[in-house]
């Protein structure tokens, strides 16, 4: 009976790892998530956010074994920056960081 439980446990773990690794979302899914969650529409390096034209200063894509993390830094015409990051898991994104007053000089871990 104990061996059967161990087999079931390892089978579940293997299925979970395979599902997580095969269902990481793409950058196109990230752009769709930005539209749905934050009403930010990006085409190339230009984004429309709160009826203002902003440019993408930095884009990050970090792929891990089971998940991925994607983010963008937007800059408006006055130099204000916004950082948005999401964790990609099971084909969608979960908000990780939304910082409208982002400053790369204060955040020493980004660059």
N, C-alpha and C positions, 0 to 999 in steps of 0.2 A: 504494500500500500504506500509506503514511504517513497519507493522508487518511482511509482506512478505520479505522485505529487511533484517530485523533482523534475520529471520529464515534462509535465504540464507547465511548470514554472519556466523552465528553459525554453520551451516552445513559445510561450507567450512573450518572453523577453526577445527572442529572435524575431518574431513577427513584428513587435513594436519597433525594434531597431531598423528592420527592413522598411516598414511603413514610413518612419520618420526620415530615413535617408532618401527614399524615392519620392517623397511628397514635398520637397523643398520648393518654395515658390520662385518664380522667375522675376527679372527686373520689370517685365511688362505687368506682372501681377502687382508689383510694388507701385507702379504708376497708377493702376486702377484703384489700389487701396488709398493712395493719396487723394484721389478724386472723391472717393466715397467717404473717407474719414475726415479729411481736412479741407475739402473743396479746393484742392490745388491741382491744376491741370498743367502738366509739363509736356512740352514738345521740344525735343533736342535739349539745348541748354537754356531755354527760356521757359518760365512758368508764369501762370496767371494765378495770383493769390490775393484774395480780398479786393478784387478789381484793380490790382496794381500789377504791372509787369515787373517780374523779378528774374534775375539770372542765377543759374546754379554755379556756385563758386567751387564746391567740392562734392564729389559723389563717392560713397564708400559701398563696397560689396565685400563682405567677409563670409566665405563659405566654411562651415564647420562640418563635421561628420554627420550630425543629425539635424542641424538647423542652419539657417543663415541669417545674417544681419545686414540690412541695407539702410542707408541714410543719405540725406542730402543737406547741404547748407545753402540757403537762399540768401541773396543780398538784394535789397531794393535800391532805388536811385539815390537815396540819402545815406547809404552805407550801413543801414541796420541789417543785421543778420538773423536768420531763423534756422535752427537746427531741428531736423525731424529724422528719427530713426525708428525702425521697426524690426522685430524678431520674426523671421519666417519659419512657420511650423505648420504641418498638416495642410499645405497648400494655401495658407493665408498669412496675414501679418498681425502681430499684436503690438500695440504702441509701446515703445521703449523710452524714447525721449522726445519731448516737444518743448523746445526752448526758444520763444520768440525774441528774447534779448541776448542771444548767444554772442559771445566774444571769444575769438581764438586766443587772445592774449591772457585771458583768465583761465581758460581750460587748457592746462599744460599737457593733458593726456592725449589730445587729438592730433597734434602735429609734432 
